[in-house]
């Protein structure tokens, strides 16, 4: 069995997590664990960079939903970046993009996250759809 | 002077040559082995093969050639009766047949050889006229052992007659015994007599070697039980090669004036459906002749085929086998269920089959053994499999539909034809495209093996990147679903990819408890976010990414079929080019 691989880069006010080529349940759990560690350290602005990820299975997606919930509870911000076309399509189809903003590149995600004042972070972070209209969910 | 064989005589005139194809080399090889007996070079042989493959006709042709083409090796052909014989009947019958054929060969009396079995008094009278003291002694010995009820010696006297005769008369004999497996059914005083052990001496004879034959499974079983039989030389008579089977099909249709299609693919499909087994091919042609129907289209063939399965020679043949081994209806019914259950399985554990059909009934072993002896299932070690005989499989399905499911003949006919049409369509699809079969173990990340195969297929099929990404994801989900719902002992799933033109079909078969997707609710993100149970996205993903997704509960498992209509890479580039213009 391969070792699940998730690496973390901690910047000034945020952390970037890099995932494996294939996110199965084990890698998903590792990702969740890393997110929790980051949050425990007081960082609740997280970007998950999927640049290495070709495939994400449904077990991992359910874990990602758990990560979204966790960030919501911590009133943090979660962005996704570098998604392949199919992975983006899947996240849109399942509704994850109603809660998480998706950026083409990590740089764009960092730039967006950096311009948010720390106290207002919730306004830009987790989103929730309401009556077909997307609005920021304050957490 | 020898007479030309009379067409009505059995032994000297086997099937007409037009009905018997592609065995010339087998017969020629056996003939040479037989005439080498005079040089003491030939050991006893075991000729094996499936039911209906043409063993009996091969033996009869061999006998015929030995009778007409040479004078030094005395041929003796004996076929064991269908019904259980008593030891007395067998010993008498075997001895009379041997003496009759021996005398007939020596005197070139075709009528004696091919005529009905003689009574003992008639035989004695014949021998007195010939003044053959040795043969008279054999008959006297028989009578003496009979009166003293010395069954082992009674049988030994008959079985060793060819060997002893050859030795005493300084000549050679070639003994051909058909349906040898029935030897186990011979009884004396109500008990089975181990006649096999009495064969030990005669089998090793170089003056009168034996060529024995029988259906493969039962014979191999017999050979396992009597190690001395392992010294036999083994020769397999296989089903016909495609070309020979087609040739036979064409030859018979010409002979019986049955119209067949010109297209080779159709002829090949027909003989394949018939397992390339001569008995089945002959039965179909004769049925078509009898019903004055043609075999020129799939539909016409399957109509005739179904008639054969329901009421023709094939029906009669397999019904006889079933009735012979399973005399009462409940036993037969269970036998049909078991055969059906084992069909198509790669190997089911004995315990599993036994538990399912017999619970704790100690009869399980006996019944499964009977099925095996009847050639209706195959057993290897602890594993049970269906027999690779497409006609038998269809026959059993028909009986299951009628007797167990209570369907009418009309319903069975309709269901059968519909199923065949689908299959023909599927086969045509497969012929045009690519079909890949893959079996993967249920283990972590094994779904990625399936995606690698898909990628390879995509490169061959010129599949566009978007479609590939979607199918890859759906395939991963399908594999995970199959893993989750499998509980078969083999811990594996089977995947078939069928790529045809702009359509990819993926079948995933898992053993197990079955799966009903209708019980699942459509997952919603807003509910999942706050729910403890966040899983349950697989089916939604498959359905969203593929064009067709269906689940079917099959025998002891689930078959998932996913279809994707593809955009070809080239086509997409063309679309872009047109758009740019």
Interface residues (C-beta under 8 A of the other chain):
Chain A: X1 X2 X22 X24 X26 X55 X57 X58 X59 X61 X62 X63 X65 X66 X68 X69 X72 X84 X85 X86 X89 X90 X93 X94 X95 X96 X98 X99 X128 X129
Chain B: X444 X445 X447 X448 X451 X466 X469 X470 X472 X473 X476 X477 X480 X523 X524 X525 X526 X528 X529 X530 X534 X535 X536 X537 X538 X540 X541 X544 X545
